[in-house]
Amino acid sequence: MTSGLAFMRSLRYSSYALLLRSCSRRNSFFPPNSLENQLLPEGSSSIFLIDLRSIRSHSNSGLFLFKAFSSLFDEATENIITGMRMLNSMRRGTQVIKPRIREILGRELPAELVNLLPKHWVRIGDVLILPLREELEPYKHRIAEVYAEVLGVKTVLRKGRISGEFRETNYEVLYGSDTVTVHVENGIKYKLDVARIMFSPANVKERVRMAKVARPGEMVVDMFAGIGHLSLPMAVHGGARVIAIEKSPYTFKFLVENIELNGVWDRMTAYNIDNREFPAENVADRVIMGYVVRTHEFIPKALSIAKDGAVIHYHNTVPERLMPEEPFRTFREIAREYGVEVEKLNELVIKRYAPGVWHVVVDVRVFK
């Protein structure tokens, strides 16, 4: 297998027009006979944003476990404080907003429906996501209009189900028409189409945590990058070099724009391919597996990408009755099938995924 250094050689671009270009052939940015073109599978699409020729291998042999554990407590404490501050700010806002909404709609809706108005909502940039009960169906557009006016948003969506391979949203537009927005969180700009791309505010603590665990110069491979939810904080705040892989062509467009928006084009590379087609092995100091339900199917690929001693952030959904053994038990069993030993460094519950099911992340160190 071609070495990681040879694989990651790339060109630095000086214009945004080139940065937005996506190739339908192997990689038309490179000469036809170049090594980069030979490595990428036919039909894949990729964008090279950085010059990685200066990257050197980093050995983890001199690291002591007590350093990792001593830093985990400090990082977790800071993440909790940051998350609580954001939540408290939102709660203070709703205490003022709710009475105003009730005052307006209380004059227009039947009295028995006023108490059914949404008491909670999700705001992403200047787009609002409202959970509306069926009883409010006849008034949904007027309700959305009032919420938009009081909250100062351009578009209101009705919360729906998230499904499919790409975790796409299925939200009805109730007010406005422009569903693309820029959401700012922890100093990171996330541009996305809220009507089609999932962005969970409940994952804020994990995004903040990723900004702190990354180390300057280390190589991170994000196997399910999305719009850069977890890897942008690593590049912006952690100074890490990131390879971000996203399979969905539509989501990939926003990933590329977000790299530019956050000014990290010099240390992030974006690939529009299935992560199982990523050809490099033993290149990552850190691997992000930010997916759910089927994440275990991608463990063998994550192991091949990771260096000896690398850390893998493994997300998955777990029935409560199987916790706390899962999801680490499954990860360890699959790793041993490939001759790799693993050690659990940390485990966090992200949020409830469904009744009796939790979204969990486990930090795992691998030993090849």
N, C-alpha and C positions, 0 to 999 in steps of 0.2 A: 504493500500500500504506500502510496506517495506520502511523504512526510507532511506534517501540518504546516511547516514553514513554506514548503514549495506550494502547497495548496492555497495558502492564504495570500500569496503575492497578488497585488491588485494595483489599479491605477488611481491616482488622485484627480478628481475633476474640479474644474474651476468655474463651471457654469451650472446654474440650476436646471437649465434645459437638459443638459446631459444627465443630471442627477435623477430627473423624472423619467428618463427613458427606460423602457422595459423591453427585453429582447424575446422574440419568439423562437429564435434558433438557440444553439448551445449558449453562446454569449458573444454577440456581435461587437462588444466593446473591445475584444481581444483579437489578435491576428488568428486566422483560421487554424494554423498549426500550433498555436500556443498551448502550454500546459493547462492553463485555465480552461480553455475550450474543451480540451480532451477530458477534463474531470467532470464537467457538468453534463448531465444526461440530455439526450435529444429532446427538444420540446420544452425544456425548462426555461424559466424566466428569472433573471437576477439583475441586481443593481449593485455595483461596487462603489462604495462611498469613501473608502479610506485606503491609505497606503500602509499595509501591514508588514512591509519587508523588514522593518526594524525590530519586529517582535523576536524575542529570544525565549528559549525554554526556561521555565521557572521550576525549580525543584522544591518539593514540599518536605524533603527529608529533614530539614532543620527545624521544622515546626514542632512545638510541644502542645499536647492536647490541653494542658491547663490554660494556655493562652486563649484557645478557642472558647473554653468554657467560661473563663473569667470575663470575656467580652460579651458573651451572650446575655448575661444578666443586665449589664448596662444598656445594651442595645434594646432589649425587650422593654426595659423601663422607659426609655426615651420614646419608643414606638407607642406605648400605652398612653403616655402623657400627650403626645402629638395627636393621637386619635381622639382622646377625650376632649381636647381643646376644640377640635373641629366639630365634634358632636354637640358640645355645649353651646358653641356659636350658633349652630343650626336650631337648637331648641329655643334659645333666646329669641331668635327671629320668629319662630312659629307662634310664640306667645302673643306677639303683637299682630301677626297676620291673620290668625284664625278668627278673632272677633270681627275684623273688618270684612272678611269673606262671608261670615254668617249674617252680618248686618245687611249686606247687599242682597244676597240670595234669599235671606229670610223674608224679604218683601215680595219675592217672585215664586218661590217654591211652596208647595203644601207643607204645613208645619211638621207633619210626620216624616218628611224627607230631609228636612234640614239637619237632623241629627245623624243622617246617613252620609253627609258630606265627608270627603276624605280628610282625615286628621293628620295624615302623614303623606309625604310625597318625596320624589327623588328629583333633584335638580342637577342637570349635567350641562355646564356652560349656561347658555340662555334657552335651554330646552327643558321642559318639565314633564315628568312621567307621573300620571295620576292613576291610582287604583280606584275604579268606579264600580259600584254595585249595580246589579241589573235594574233595581228599582229606580235608579237615576237615569236610565237610558233615554227617556223622552226629553230630558233637560241637559244632556251631556255636552252639547256644543255651547250652550249658555254658561254652564258651570265652568267649562274650560276657558271661556272668554274672561270670566271674572277672575279666575285664578291667575291667568296671564297678566291681566291689568294690575292686580294687587302685587304680584310677585315680580313683575317687570321682565317677563320672558317673551320670546318671539313665537314660540311654538309649544303646544301642549299635546302630549301623546297619552293614549290610554294603555295602561300596563297590560301586557299579554304574556304568552308563554315564550320561553327561550328553548330552541330545539335545533336539531341538525348537527352535522359534523362540524360546522363552523360556529356553533353556538349563536345562531342568528336570532335577533329579536323579531317578534311579530306584534308590533304596536300599531294601533289605529291613530291616525292624525285627527285630533278633535278641533284644534285651533292653529291657524298659521299654516305654512307650507314648507318652510325651510328647516329641515331636520339636521343639517350639518352645523356643528358648533365647535368651539374650542373651550375645553374645560381645563382650568388651571388648578393644580393640586400639588402642594409641597414644592412649589417652584418649577413644576413640570407642566408643559403645555401639551394637552392631548386633543388633537383634532379628530373628529369622528362623525359618522352619521348615526345618530342615536336611534333612528328608526330601524336600522339594519345591523348595527354592531353593538354587542354587549359591552357595557362598562358598569361594573358593580362598585358603588361607593362603599359598600360593606367590606370591600377588600383593601380599604385605605391603609390599615395598619401593616398589611403585608407589603404593599408598595413602598411605604416608608421604611420598612425593615430592609427591603432589598437595597435601598439607597445606602444603607449603613454597613451591610455585610460585604459589599464589593470592595476590592482593594485596587489601588491605582496600578494600571498596567496588566492586571490579570486578564486572561481570556475567558469570556463568558459566552456560552452558546445557549440561546433561548429557542427551544424547540417548537414552541407554540406562541409566537411573539404577539399575535394580534396587532394592535396599533402601537405596541411597545409598552403595554401596561406595566410590566415588571422590569424589563431591561432598560428602558429609558432612564429610570432613577439610578441605575447602576452606572450608566455612562455619564449622566449629568453630574450627579453628586459623588459617585464613587470613583470616577476616573478610570473605570474599567473599559477594556476593548470588547466590543460585543458583536457576535454574529447572530442576527435576528432572522429566524426562519418562519415564514407565514405562507400557508398553502392557498388561502382564499385570495384571488386576484383583487377583489374589491377592497378587502381589508388592507391588503398589501399597499395599495395606493396611499392610504392614510398613514401607514407605518413610515413610508418614505418621506411624506410631508412632515411628519412629526420629528423625524431625525433632523430635517432641515430647520424646522421651527425652533428646536432646542439647541441648535448650533453644535451638534455632535457628529456631523458628517465625517469628521476626521478620525473618529474612532468607532463608528458603527457601520456594519455591512449588512444589507438586507437581501434575503433570498426568497423568491416566490416559487418555492418547490415544496413537495412533501418532504418532511424531515427525514424520512427513511431513505430518500435519494441523496442525502448529503454525504459526499464520498470520503470526507476526512476522518481519520481515527486518531485517538490519543492527542487531541489538540486543546481540550478545555480544562481550565482550572476549576471552572464552575459551570454546571448545567442547570437550566431552569426547565421544569416540566409542568408548566402552568395550564393543565388541562384537567378534566374530570371524567368520571364514569369509566372510560376506556384507557386511562393513562398507563395501566400496567402492561398493555400491549406494546408500548414503546420503550419499556425498560431495556431490552437488549440493545436498541440503538443508542440510548443514553449511555450505556456502559461502554460502547465502542467509541463514542465521542470523547468520553472523559479520560483524562490522564490518570496515572496511578496517584492516589492521594487526593483526587479531586472531590469536590462537594457537589452533590446533586440535590436540588430542591424539588422533591417529589410530591405533587399534589394529586389527590384523588378523593372520591366520595366514598364514605364508609358507613354502613349500618351501625347504629349505636351499640347493638348487641355484640358486635365484633371488636369493639374498642376496649382496651388500648392496644391489643395485639396487632390489629390492622391499622394502617396499611403497611407497616414496616415488615410484617411477617411475609407478605406476598413478595415485596421487593427483595428481601433476603433470599427467599427460595429461588426466585428467577435468577438472581445474581450468581448463586452457587451452581446453577445449571451451566453457567458460562465460565465457571472457574474463578469467580470474583468474590472476595469477602467484603462485607460491609459493616459499618458501625453507625448506629443512630446517635446523632449529635443533639438533635432537638426535635420537638414535635409541637405543633400549634393547631388549634381548631380555628379555622377562618370564619365560618358561619354555618348556619343550618341550611342544608340544601333542599331537604324535603322532610316531612314528618318522620322522625326516627332515623334520619340520614344526615351526616355531617360532612362538610368540606374540610379536609385536613391536609396539612403540609408537613412533611418529614424531611429534615436535613440529614442526608446520609453521606458519609465519607466512604470512598471505594478504595480497595486495595487489590491491585492486579498481580 
